[in-house]
Amino acid sequence: MPNTTSAKKALRQSITKKSRNKHFSALYKENIKSLERAIKSNSVEEANSLLSKVYSSIDKLVKKNIIHKNNWSRKKSKFAKFAKTLSLKS
């Protein structure tokens, strides 16, 4: 247990940030799963619309410092590659 007032406040802040980060991470994972489902089902229109949604959620996570910028660019390029192969197949 924290002894000082500032330590108590820091504990409260970390709990709040943890719950907020968990919420945004869950939304991000949900978007990714739906995009992967669209890619596996070969639906180009749905995948393209979900791709912009995933990009938006990743951008928000980077802006809030939940994930690192390099992690963001790696995931973004991975999904762009998937979308490109999907559009070439059809």
C-alpha positions in Angstrom: 0.0 0.0 0.0 1.3 3.5 -0.8 2.1 5.6 2.2 2.3 9.1 0.9 -0.5 11.1 -0.7 1.4 11.4 -4.0 1.9 7.6 -4.1 -1.8 7.1 -3.5 -2.6 9.5 -6.4 -0.1 7.7 -8.7 -1.8 4.4 -7.9 -5.2 5.8 -8.8 -3.9 7.3 -12.0 -2.2 4.0 -13.0 -5.4 2.1 -12.4 -7.4 4.5 -14.5 -4.8 4.5 -17.3 -4.7 0.7 -17.2 -8.5 0.4 -17.7 -8.5 2.9 -20.5 -5.6 1.2 -22.3 -7.4 -2.1 -21.9 -10.5 -0.7 -23.4 -8.8 0.7 -26.5 -6.7 -2.5 -26.9 -9.8 -4.6 -26.9 -11.5 -2.5 -29.6 -8.3 -2.7 -31.7 -8.2 -6.5 -31.3 -11.9 -6.8 -32.3 -11.3 -4.7 -35.4 -8.3 -6.8 -36.4 -10.3 -10.1 -35.9 -13.1 -8.8 -38.1 -10.5 -7.7 -40.8 -8.9 -11.1 -40.7 -12.3 -12.8 -41.1 -13.0 -10.6 -44.1 -9.7 -11.4 -45.7 -10.2 -15.1 -45.2 -13.7 -14.9 -46.7 -12.2 -13.1 -49.8 -14.7 -10.2 -49.6 -12.7 -7.2 -51.0 -15.2 -4.4 -50.3 -15.6 -5.4 -46.6 -11.9 -5.8 -46.2 -11.2 -2.4 -47.6 -13.8 -0.7 -45.4 -12.4 -2.5 -42.3 -8.9 -1.7 -43.3 -9.5 2.0 -42.8 -11.2 1.2 -39.5 -8.2 -0.8 -38.3 -5.8 2.0 -39.4 -7.8 4.5 -37.5 -7.8 2.4 -34.3 -4.0 1.8 -34.6 -3.5 5.6 -35.1 -5.4 6.3 -31.9 -3.4 3.7 -29.9 -0.1 5.3 -31.1 -1.4 8.8 -30.3 -2.2 7.7 -26.8 1.2 5.9 -26.4 -0.5 2.5 -25.9 1.6 0.9 -28.6 4.9 1.9 -30.0 5.2 3.7 -33.3 7.4 1.0 -34.9 4.8 -1.6 -33.8 2.2 0.5 -35.5 4.0 0.7 -38.8 4.8 -3.0 -38.8 1.2 -3.9 -38.3 -0.1 -1.3 -40.8 2.2 -2.7 -43.6 1.2 -6.2 -42.8 -2.5 -5.5 -43.3 -1.8 -3.4 -46.4 0.1 -6.4 -47.9 -2.9 -8.7 -47.1 -5.3 -6.2 -48.7 -3.1 -6.0 -51.8 -3.0 -9.7 -52.2 -6.7 -9.9 -51.7 -7.4 -7.3 -54.4 -5.0 -9.1 -56.8 -6.8 -12.4 -56.3 -10.2 -11.0 -57.3 
